[in-house]
Amino acid sequence: MASRACRAACTADLGSSTPPLLRTTSLVHLLASSFLRPGDVAVDATCGRGRDALVLARLVLHPDRMGRLHGLDLHPSALESTQQLLQAHLDDVQLEHVHLHRANHADMAHHVDADVALVLFNLGYLPGAKEDGLYTRASTTRMALDASQEILKDNGAVVITTYVGHPGGVEEDEAVSTWMHSRPSQSWTTGCWRFANRKDAPRTYVAVKHVR
């Protein structure tokens, strides 16, 4: 059951007639709330403008059980936007448990210790910065997925949203799909949500690491 804070975060800024659970952002945030508890470690592997990071922070940074949030992005303005958003909504104690890294998501294992409950990816390009040519790429995203499985704790999850409408987006989606399909069923459960009648709509993948 999603917490009241998470339900509010999931339904904020929707502004569309599409039912909430059919909106990619709301679905992703609901998935995050099902895997994260206060005191957990969460990773936003692609910070963007920081909205996902804020949802993750509210789920794991609780006064009674303070977890950790790691955020990664190569784009300096993404980290700046994320930091400003978190500073506006979190208190000083919570902010002490937030670690932002200017780094490629493929290198997350160099910045994040093990026992991570959730790694969240929102692929593509930084909103509002499409023209700078800084996209996530299939090659480094495959490396990032491999890195994420090394730092996940048992019953931890990877949630990843892909977009096919930008250069390299189709190849990146295919790389993610291949990675998901190649996880052994004895130790992983994987799945995908996509709109059946919208060819270029985002796809959301989930991979859950089983208890050994």
C-alpha positions in Angstrom: 0.0 0.0 0.0 1.4 3.4 -1.0 2.0 5.9 1.8 -0.1 9.1 1.9 3.0 11.1 1.0 3.8 8.9 -1.9 0.2 8.9 -3.2 0.4 12.7 -3.1 3.7 12.7 -5.0 2.3 10.2 -7.5 -0.7 12.4 -8.4 1.0 15.8 -8.4 1.3 17.8 -11.6 -0.7 15.3 -13.7 -3.0 17.7 -15.5 -4.3 15.0 -17.9 -7.5 13.1 -18.4 -5.5 9.8 -18.5 -6.2 7.6 -15.4 -3.3 8.0 -13.0 -2.1 4.4 -13.2 -1.8 4.7 -17.0 0.6 7.6 -16.7 4.2 6.5 -16.8 5.4 8.8 -14.0 2.7 7.8 -11.7 3.2 4.1 -12.4 6.9 4.4 -11.8 6.4 6.2 -8.5 3.8 3.7 -7.4 6.3 0.9 -8.1 9.0 2.8 -6.1 6.6 2.9 -3.2 6.1 -0.8 -3.3 9.8 -1.6 -3.1 11.1 1.1 -0.7 10.7 1.5 3.0 12.1 4.1 5.5 15.8 3.4 6.1 16.4 1.9 2.6 19.1 2.9 0.1 17.8 4.1 -3.2 19.5 5.2 -6.4 18.2 7.6 -9.0 20.6 6.7 -11.8 19.4 9.5 -14.1 18.5 12.6 -12.0 17.1 14.8 -14.7 15.1 17.6 -13.1 15.0 15.8 -9.7 11.3 14.9 -9.5 12.0 11.1 -9.2 14.8 11.8 -6.7 12.4 13.7 -4.5 9.9 10.9 -4.5 12.6 8.4 -3.6 13.9 10.7 -0.8 10.5 11.0 0.8 10.2 7.2 0.8 13.5 6.4 2.4 14.4 9.4 4.5 12.2 9.1 7.6 12.9 10.8 11.0 12.8 7.4 12.7 14.7 5.5 10.1 17.0 7.6 7.9 18.1 5.8 4.7 20.2 7.1 1.9 19.6 8.5 -1.6 22.2 8.5 -4.3 21.6 10.5 -7.5 23.7 10.3 -10.6 23.8 12.4 -13.8 26.4 13.6 -16.3 24.6 16.9 -17.0 25.7 19.7 -14.5 22.3 21.4 -14.8 20.5 18.2 -13.9 22.4 17.9 -10.7 21.8 21.6 -10.0 18.1 21.3 -10.6 17.9 18.2 -8.4 19.8 19.8 -5.6 17.6 22.9 -5.7 14.4 20.8 -5.7 15.6 18.6 -2.8 16.7 21.6 -0.8 13.3 23.2 -1.2 11.4 20.1 0.1 13.8 18.3 2.5 15.1 19.3 5.9 18.8 19.6 6.8 18.9 16.2 8.4 17.4 14.5 5.4 19.8 16.4 3.1 22.8 15.0 5.0 21.7 11.6 3.7 21.5 12.7 0.0 24.6 12.1 -2.2 24.6 13.5 -5.7 27.3 12.4 -8.1 28.3 13.9 -11.5 28.9 10.5 -13.1 27.7 8.2 -15.8 25.2 5.7 -14.6 27.5 2.9 -15.8 29.9 3.9 -13.0 27.3 3.7 -10.2 29.1 0.9 -8.4 32.1 3.2 -7.9 29.8 5.6 -6.0 27.2 3.4 -4.3 27.7 0.6 -1.8 25.8 -2.6 -1.9 22.4 -3.3 -0.2 20.4 -1.0 -2.5 16.7 -1.6 -2.4 15.9 0.2 -5.7 17.7 1.6 -8.7 15.6 3.8 -10.9 16.3 4.8 -14.5 14.5 7.4 -16.6 16.4 7.2 -19.9 16.6 9.6 -22.8 17.7 13.2 -22.5 17.4 15.9 -19.9 14.0 17.7 -20.2 14.5 21.1 -21.8 18.0 20.2 -23.1 17.3 18.0 -26.1 19.4 20.0 -28.4 22.7 19.5 -26.5 23.0 15.9 -27.8 23.6 14.4 -24.4 21.5 11.3 -24.4 21.7 8.0 -22.5 23.2 5.3 -24.8 22.5 1.6 -25.2 26.1 0.7 -24.5 26.4 2.5 -21.2 22.9 1.6 -20.1 23.7 -2.1 -20.5 26.8 -1.5 -18.3 24.6 0.4 -15.8 22.1 -2.5 -15.6 25.0 -4.9 -14.9 26.3 -2.6 -12.2 22.8 -2.3 -10.7 22.5 -6.0 -10.2 25.8 -6.1 -8.3 24.7 -3.5 -5.7 21.0 -4.7 -5.3 20.1 -6.4 -2.1 17.9 -9.5 -2.1 14.4 -8.6 -3.2 15.7 -5.3 -4.5 14.5 -4.0 -7.8 15.4 -2.1 -10.9 12.8 0.1 -12.5 13.7 1.6 -15.9 11.7 3.7 -18.3 12.8 3.9 -22.0 11.8 6.2 -24.8 12.1 5.4 -28.5 11.4 8.8 -30.0 15.0 10.2 -29.8 18.2 9.2 -31.7 19.3 5.8 -30.3 16.1 5.3 -28.3 15.0 2.2 -30.2 18.4 0.6 -29.8 18.5 1.5 -26.1 15.0 0.0 -25.6 16.1 -3.2 -27.3 19.2 -3.4 -25.1 17.1 -3.0 -22.0 14.5 -5.6 -23.2 17.3 -8.0 -24.0 18.9 -7.6 -20.6 15.5 -8.2 -18.9 14.8 -11.3 -21.0 18.2 -12.7 -20.2 17.8 -12.7 -16.4 17.6 -16.2 -15.1 14.1 -17.0 -13.8 15.6 -18.8 -10.8 16.9 -15.6 -9.4 14.9 -12.8 -11.1 11.4 -11.8 -12.0 11.1 -9.3 -14.8 8.3 -7.6 -16.6 7.3 -4.7 -18.9 4.5 -2.2 -19.1 3.7 -0.4 -22.4 0.7 1.0 -24.2 -0.5 -1.5 -26.7 -1.9 1.1 -29.1 0.8 3.8 -28.9 3.9 2.8 -30.9 6.2 5.5 -29.6 5.0 5.7 -26.0 7.5 5.0 -23.1 8.0 1.5 -21.8 8.6 0.7 -18.2 10.5 -2.4 -17.2 10.9 -3.9 -13.7 13.4 -6.5 -12.5 13.2 -8.0 -9.0 16.2 -9.9 -7.6 15.0 -13.0 -5.7 16.3 -14.1 -2.3 19.2 -16.5 -2.9 
